[in-house]
Amino acid sequence: MKQSLLLLLLCAAFAGCQNKATTTTESTVDTTSKLNYPFKAKYSLNWQKGDEKNALIVLNCLKNYNAGDVKAAAKDFADTVTFVADNFYFKGKRDSLVGILSQMRSEITDVSKEFDTWMTTYYPDNKETWVTLWYVEKWTDKKGKKDSLYYVDDVLLKNEKIVVYDEKIRHYPAKK
């Protein structure tokens, strides 16, 4: 009898603790206030997690580029594409971009990427899916010179095709 009573008291105490914690957590969440940002965003702040198959499309594109197969890398580009990079802007047909990228890729013998992470986001206001990638790219040119850059790429996909590839880089400081 004493054991049953002890078990009942423990269950009641445990349930009481859970209810109190839930009440406290719920009361601290304020969903009615709006944030007053000091700047206006150019793009929508209304986003949600996007479909990861879009990240897979972009990652396979980069894998093919690393392997030196620019045509395979571009197979998931739309017929008309915009590609923005450091000192580079292209808007036109995929085949023309393939020619430019093939020439650039032929200047290096080896390239690899080390990813920090990536994120797929969907913006319901615009019906847009973006994949953002953070990574280090390392390469060796035909003369044997090795170098690397840090990239943040924003890639817009529509109907599972890459329509905008926007690449931003950070140079590492020169070693002294």
Salt bridges, closest charged atoms under 4 A:
ASP51 OD2 - LYS53 NZ 3.80
GLU52 OE2 - LYS49 NZ 2.97
ASP76 OD2 - LYS75 NZ 3.02
ASP79 OD1 - ARG94 NH2 3.22
GLU114 OE2 - LYS138 NZ 3.21
GLU137 OE1 - LYS113 NZ 2.53
ASP154 OD2 - LYS168 NZ 2.67
GLU160 OE2 - LYS53 NZ 2.73
ASP166 OD2 - LYS168 NZ 3.60
